[in-house]
Amino acid sequence: MGVTHHLALWSPDFPRYFRNAVIRATLRDKGYLNILEQTQAQVYSQNMSTQATISLNHLTKNYGKSRGIEDISFEIFPGEVFGFLGPNGAGKTTAIRTLMGLIDATSGSAQILGCDALVSTPELRARIGYLPGALSLYENYTSIELLKFFARMRRINCDKAIAEYSARLNLDLDRKISELSKGNRQKIGVVQAFMHQPDVLFLDEPTSGLDPLAQREFELILAETKERGAAVMLSSHVLSEVEHLAGRVAIIDEGHLLVVDQISSLKDKALRTIDLFFDKPVSVELFTAIPGIKNVSSHGNSITCAVIGSETILLRVAVENEVVSVQTHEPSLEEIFLHLVEKTVA
């Protein structure tokens, strides 16, 4: 997404973005930005409970010659939607199934709600909601019969929640599952994952097949779940969706963890593109020698360049040459994801 500001430089109307860019670059150069980011991280962590809801410690699952996961460690806190990303076959489903106690870990440990997740008990499972990526349902049940069956398995009366979520998602409870479309089957999966008000949710491609209205309602349900303090592990190939819903992400590839960080922090560290617009042509050489500036090109009265790190000198040179407009291109989560995965492959 591009953000354009036309500016009267250094006037009272000087755009907020440009002021912030200068201030942020100056703070980075003086070493103050790290302090600010550390303070932000502290505030972020203080919003979480002192104890993680989900904790993986060097979790490993080997399948012999086949790839599983190796030495995976991270934490998810109450009230957090945590994105879990990776290419097909990266190990996401293996990690989730190991956490769910559906397959045995080779080594390492994991805790959910203070309990050993690798020794799953009915009491712990009752506090977990799970929506698998490959959803399989009993064809001969009606929607309501299956949802009530799940509720009985958990020994919880979910009648009120079933009625509420089904109405919000426009799910027909009286039709047989064999008659339902993929989208309506997915709605059943969403309802069963949320209906018992779990403290932990593992959601694998939760909006697959949902129409836009149902997707929007899912987001509202997820926001309500987050607000009441549940911890959510969200895996999806729709990276724009993860970017919208999650605060932090883990990216995994070939069974190895590449990064765990806040999305905003990943964007700050990524290559950024800036377009500078002038009243007249400006020499490219003014910008090519600036540290951290790459891929400088000129198009008429504009300069385009890629930036890593501080923008202080870049903006100073632009101001000295009477820049009149600035357009920024923030990297998307998808671009960051592709860069990390491609760098690993290389």
C-alpha positions as a printed NumPy array, in Angstrom:
array([[  0.   ,   0.   ,   0.   ],
       [  1.257,   3.436,  -0.881],
       [  0.76 ,   6.53 ,   1.22 ],
       [  1.271,   9.872,  -0.501],
       [  1.67 ,  13.267,   1.149],
       [  2.008,  16.589,  -0.672],
       [  3.875,  18.927,   1.583],
       [  4.905,  22.468,   2.266],
       [  8.231,  21.63 ,   3.789],
       [  8.856,  22.561,   7.406],
       [  5.59 ,  24.551,   7.561],
       [  2.968,  24.037,  10.314],
       [  1.234,  21.759,   7.807],
       [  4.349,  19.598,   7.394],
       [  2.909,  16.074,   7.105],
       [  2.888,  13.923,  10.178],
       [  4.422,  10.982,   8.294],
       [  7.424,  12.977,   7.116],
       [  8.031,  14.432,  10.589],
       [  7.763,  10.961,  12.09 ],
       [ 10.104,   9.515,   9.464],
       [ 12.725,  12.142,  10.279],
       [ 12.24 ,  11.704,  14.026],
       [ 12.313,   7.923,  13.742],
       [ 15.446,   7.956,  11.604],
       [ 17.174,  10.365,  14.002],
       [ 16.228,   8.227,  16.979],
       [ 17.569,   5.154,  15.224],
       [ 20.867,   6.868,  14.449],
       [ 21.286,   8.023,  18.046],
       [ 20.472,   4.584,  19.416],
       [ 17.253,   5.734,  21.05 ],
       [ 15.001,   3.722,  18.763],
       [ 16.152,   0.458,  20.295],
       [ 15.167,   1.818,  23.7  ],
       [ 11.748,   2.789,  22.361],
       [ 11.272,  -0.619,  20.755],
       [ 12.323,  -2.346,  23.97 ],
       [  9.826,  -0.212,  25.877],
       [  7.105,  -1.131,  23.366],
       [  7.986,  -4.793,  23.794],
       [  7.804,  -4.417,  27.576],
       [  4.4  ,  -2.785,  27.364],
       [  3.317,  -5.547,  24.984],
       [  4.473,  -8.27 ,  27.352],
       [  2.85 ,  -6.551,  30.339],
       [ -0.467,  -6.803,  28.537],
       [  0.008, -10.559,  28.579],
       [ -0.131, -12.784,  31.618],
       [  3.225, -13.46 ,  33.276],
       [  2.707, -17.116,  32.374],
       [  2.359, -18.223,  28.774],
       [ -0.76 , -20.169,  27.863],
       [  1.132, -22.216,  25.265],
       [  4.851, -22.919,  25.52 ],
       [  7.031, -24.985,  23.18 ],
       [ 10.536, -25.852,  24.334],
       [ 12.875, -27.395,  21.719],
       [  9.961, -29.46 ,  20.425],
       [ 11.074, -32.045,  17.86 ],
       [  9.227, -34.692,  15.867],
       [ 11.149, -36.972,  13.521],
       [  9.555, -39.326,  10.983],
       [ 12.736, -41.155,  10.127],
       [ 13.734, -39.952,   6.668],
       [ 10.659, -37.753,   6.352],
       [ 10.729, -34.193,   7.628],
       [  8.894, -33.259,  10.818],
       [  9.829, -30.381,  13.103],
       [ 13.136, -29.72 ,  14.819],
       [ 13.947, -27.676,  17.925],
       [ 10.85 , -25.448,  17.846],
       [ 10.517, -22.984,  20.748],
       [  8.072, -20.107,  21.286],
       [  5.307, -18.936,  23.612],
       [  1.729, -17.727,  23.138],
       [  0.063, -15.61 ,  25.797],
       [ -3.525, -15.082,  26.979],
       [ -5.46 , -12.713,  24.75 ],
       [ -3.053, -13.193,  21.838],
       [ -3.756, -14.238,  18.261],
       [ -0.469, -15.762,  17.11 ],
       [  0.152, -16.423,  13.418],
       [  1.879, -19.672,  12.486],
       [  3.134, -19.554,   8.904],
       [  5.057, -21.718,   6.499],
       [  4.948, -23.268,   3.018],
       [  3.165, -26.563,   2.416],
       [  5.104, -29.339,   4.119],
       [  6.977, -26.925,   6.394],
       [  5.823, -28.678,   9.576],
       [  2.893, -26.517,  10.695],
       [  0.378, -29.364,  10.943],
       [  2.956, -31.615,  12.621],
       [  3.585, -28.946,  15.263],
       [ -0.134, -28.443,  15.922],
       [ -0.884, -32.169,  16.091],
       [  2.044, -32.703,  18.436],
       [  0.756, -29.927,  20.683],
       [ -2.714, -31.477,  20.568],
       [ -1.299, -34.809,  21.726],
       [ -2.424, -36.47 ,  18.486],
       [  1.116, -37.6  ,  17.641],
       [  4.063, -38.275,  19.939],
       [  7.013, -35.897,  20.107],
       [ 10.516, -37.262,  19.576],
       [ 12.046, -34.838,  22.078],
       [ 11.482, -31.488,  23.737],
       [  8.486, -30.419,  25.766],
       [  5.324, -28.347,  25.548],
       [  2.902, -26.907,  28.06 ],
       [ -0.684, -25.741,  27.612],
       [ -2.388, -23.948,  30.506],
       [  0.405, -25.106,  32.797],
       [ -0.131, -28.78 ,  31.935],
       [  2.087, -31.149,  29.992],
       [  0.647, -30.915,  26.481],
       [  2.406, -34.11 ,  25.398],
       [  0.398, -36.113,  27.942],
       [ -3.046, -34.961,  26.859],
       [ -5.875, -35.508,  29.35 ],
       [ -9.654, -35.188,  28.872],
       [ -9.638, -32.229,  31.272],
       [ -7.064, -30.374,  29.151],
       [ -8.713, -31.284,  25.856],
       [-12.009, -29.889,  27.15 ],
       [-10.371, -26.447,  27.373],
       [ -9.04 , -26.533,  23.803],
       [-10.802, -25.679,  20.535],
       [ -9.418, -27.211,  17.352],
       [-10.292, -26.59 ,  13.72 ],
       [ -8.174, -28.839,  11.471],
       [ -7.108, -27.823,   7.992],
       [ -8.552, -31.026,   6.49 ],
       [-12.003, -31.03 ,   8.09 ],
       [-13.798, -34.393,   8.058],
       [-17.355, -34.701,   9.394],
       [-19.902, -37.487,   9.872],
       [-21.984, -37.327,   6.692],
       [-25.203, -38.844,   8.062],
       [-25.595, -36.373,  10.937],
       [-27.416, -33.096,  10.685],
       [-25.44 , -30.029,  11.74 ],
       [-27.229, -29.772,  15.076],
       [-26.829, -33.487,  15.788],
       [-23.101, -33.35 ,  15.203],
       [-22.573, -30.174,  17.235],
       [-24.55 , -31.608,  20.163],
       [-22.526, -34.809,  19.865],
       [-19.31 , -32.771,  20.213],
       [-20.8  , -30.966,  23.224],
       [-21.661, -34.274,  24.915],
       [-18.126, -35.511,  24.28 ],
       [-16.861, -32.445,  26.147],
       [-19.565, -32.841,  28.814],
       [-20.586, -29.199,  28.359],
       [-24.008, -27.772,  27.493],
       [-23.343, -25.636,  24.431],
       [-26.933, -25.182,  23.212],
       [-26.916, -21.389,  23.605],
       [-23.551, -20.943,  21.89 ],
       [-24.503, -23.316,  19.067],
       [-27.655, -21.308,  18.387],
       [-25.819, -17.964,  18.557],
       [-22.819, -18.848,  16.384],
       [-24.941, -20.735,  13.848],
       [-27.24 , -17.729,  13.467],
       [-24.298, -15.355,  13.074],
       [-22.709, -17.572,  10.421],
       [-26.049, -18.299,   8.704],
       [-25.652, -22.059,   9.2  ],
       [-28.711, -24.267,   8.637],
       [-28.669, -26.624,  11.587],
       [-31.311, -29.029,  10.262],
       [-29.698, -30.097,   6.995],
       [-27.644, -33.264,   6.72 ],
       [-23.924, -32.682,   6.43 ],
       [-23.836, -34.743,   3.218],
       [-26.01 , -32.023,   1.628],
       [-23.82 , -29.099,   2.673],
       [-21.32 , -27.149,   0.577],
       [-17.664, -26.833,   1.604],
       [-18.343, -23.374,   3.03 ],
       [-21.23 , -24.573,   5.203],
       [-19.194, -27.545,   6.423],
       [-16.477, -25.081,   7.381],
       [-19.05 , -23.131,   9.4  ],
       [-19.713, -26.293,  11.425],
       [-15.987, -26.533,  12.062],
       [-15.893, -22.927,  13.273],
       [-18.896, -23.392,  15.582],
       [-17.529, -26.578,  17.183],
       [-14.144, -24.929,  17.779],
       [-15.605, -21.894,  19.594],
       [-18.872, -23.1  ,  21.13 ],
       [-17.464, -24.325,  24.462],
       [-15.602, -21.047,  25.115],
       [-12.145, -22.661,  25.125],
       [ -9.085, -21.075,  26.712],
       [ -6.894, -22.232,  23.809],
       [ -7.649, -22.483,  20.098],
       [ -5.694, -24.091,  17.282],
       [ -7.125, -22.85 ,  13.981],
       [ -5.751, -24.303,  10.739],
       [ -7.033, -22.452,   7.632],
       [-10.188, -21.375,   9.531],
       [-11.76 , -19.262,   6.763],
       [-11.229, -21.771,   3.947],
       [-14.411, -21.847,   1.863],
       [-16.21 , -19.151,   3.846],
       [-18.01 , -16.398,   1.958],
       [-17.043, -12.76 ,   2.726],
       [-19.927, -12.235,   5.166],
       [-19.048, -15.401,   7.093],
       [-15.363, -14.411,   7.09 ],
       [-16.279, -11.072,   8.633],
       [-18.383, -12.776,  11.301],
       [-15.539, -15.178,  12.016],
       [-13.241, -12.195,  12.617],
       [-15.742, -10.732,  15.103],
       [-16.021, -14.061,  16.938],
       [-12.227, -14.297,  17.043],
       [-11.957, -10.752,  18.409],
       [-14.456, -11.584,  21.168],
       [-12.494, -14.728,  22.001],
       [ -9.277, -12.752,  22.196],
       [-10.963, -10.142,  24.397],
       [-11.953, -12.738,  26.988],
       [ -8.313, -13.856,  27.222],
       [ -8.064, -16.985,  25.094],
       [ -4.782, -17.803,  23.341],
       [ -5.144, -18.5  ,  19.628],
       [ -2.684, -20.182,  17.278],
       [ -3.737, -19.275,  13.736],
       [ -2.321, -20.986,  10.665],
       [ -3.358, -19.755,   7.24 ],
       [ -2.112, -19.425,   3.672],
       [ -4.029, -16.15 ,   3.397],
       [ -1.202, -14.005,   4.729],
       [ -3.184, -10.789,   4.461],
       [ -5.673, -12.369,   6.851],
       [ -2.943, -13.251,   9.351],
       [ -1.503,  -9.748,   9.034],
       [ -4.933,  -8.335,   9.859],
       [ -5.734, -10.644,  12.781],
       [ -2.416, -11.494,  14.482],
       [  0.057,  -9.396,  16.462],
       [  3.009, -11.792,  16.361],
       [  3.973, -14.558,  13.973],
       [  6.269, -17.536,  13.793],
       [  7.541, -18.547,  10.357],
       [  8.632, -22.141,   9.864],
       [ 10.25 , -23.802,   6.855],
       [ 11.53 , -27.351,   6.369],
       [ 10.752, -28.07 ,  10.016],
       [ 12.946, -25.246,  11.317],
       [ 11.826, -22.018,  12.938],
       [ 12.999, -19.009,  10.917],
       [ 11.692, -16.146,  13.041],
       [  9.321, -15.243,  15.873],
       [  8.484, -11.564,  16.061],
       [  5.795,  -8.91 ,  16.03 ],
       [  4.559,  -8.15 ,  12.525],
       [  5.266,  -4.45 ,  13.034],
       [  8.858,  -5.222,  14.01 ],
       [  9.351,  -7.455,  10.967],
       [  8.133,  -4.618,   8.755],
       [ 10.543,  -2.162,  10.392],
       [ 13.462,  -4.472,   9.637],
       [ 12.418,  -5.231,   6.059],
       [ 13.453,  -3.551,   2.853],
       [ 11.239,  -0.504,   2.293],
       [ 10.631,   1.353,  -0.959],
       [ 10.385,   5.149,  -1.016],
       [  9.41 ,   7.366,  -3.941],
       [ 10.605,  10.99 ,  -3.827],
       [  8.977,  13.549,  -6.118],
       [ 10.61 ,  16.843,  -7.119],
       [  9.695,  19.877,  -9.252],
       [ 12.584,  19.131, -11.594],
       [ 14.914,  16.21 , -12.437],
       [ 17.405,  15.33 ,  -9.68 ],
       [ 20.658,  13.45 , -10.136],
       [ 20.602,   9.785,  -9.116],
       [ 24.201,  10.145,  -7.872],
       [ 22.973,  12.254,  -4.951],
       [ 21.345,   9.142,  -3.487],
       [ 23.45 ,   6.173,  -4.631],
       [ 26.257,   6.977,  -2.181],
       [ 23.955,   7.09 ,   0.863],
       [ 24.522,   4.151,   3.269],
       [ 21.648,   1.661,   3.363],
       [ 20.153,   2.914,   0.094],
       [ 19.801,   0.42 ,  -2.772],
       [ 18.228,   0.137,  -6.216],
       [ 18.13 ,   3.877,  -6.886],
       [ 16.378,   4.797, -10.132],
       [ 15.133,   7.998, -11.741],
       [ 11.876,   8.522, -13.619],
       [ 11.382,  12.074, -14.824],
       [ 11.138,  14.243, -11.706],
       [ 11.024,  11.315,  -9.276],
       [ 13.569,   9.12 ,  -7.493],
       [ 12.749,   5.59 ,  -6.321],
       [ 14.978,   3.696,  -3.91 ],
       [ 14.992,   0.809,  -1.456],
       [ 15.903,   1.521,   2.174],
       [ 17.243,  -0.664,   4.956],
       [ 17.87 ,   1.003,   8.296],
       [ 18.076,   4.749,   8.788],
       [ 16.359,   7.219,   6.442],
       [ 18.002,  10.289,   8.02 ],
       [ 20.534,  11.087,   5.29 ],
       [ 18.105,  10.17 ,   2.517],
       [ 15.476,  12.568,   3.835],
       [ 18.063,  15.284,   4.471],
       [ 19.293,  15.083,   0.87 ],
       [ 15.7  ,  15.056,  -0.381],
       [ 14.846,  18.169,   1.646],
       [ 17.978,  19.965,   0.462],
       [ 16.838,  19.334,  -3.112],
       [ 13.318,  20.65 ,  -2.473],
       [ 11.34 ,  17.413,  -2.425],
       [  7.605,  18.117,  -2.744],
       [  6.041,  14.689,  -2.256],
       [  6.925,  11.378,  -0.614],
       [  5.324,   8.   ,  -1.226],
       [  6.107,   5.023,   0.981],
       [  5.519,   1.351,   0.232],
       [  5.281,  -0.71 ,   3.406],
       [  6.254,  -4.356,   2.905],
       [  3.357,  -6.748,   3.384],
       [  3.587,  -9.833,   5.567],
       [  3.489, -11.883,   2.366],
       [  6.559, -10.081,   1.004],
       [  8.42 , -10.592,   4.297],
       [  7.414, -14.254,   4.353],
       [  8.586, -14.865,   0.784],
       [ 11.879, -13.071,   1.442],
       [ 12.638, -15.192,   4.516],
       [ 11.693, -18.479,   2.891],
       [ 13.525, -17.731,  -0.372],
       [ 16.63 , -16.677,   1.563],
       [ 16.55 , -20.02 ,   3.41 ],
       [ 16.22 , -21.962,   0.159],
       [ 19.127, -20.011,  -1.356]])
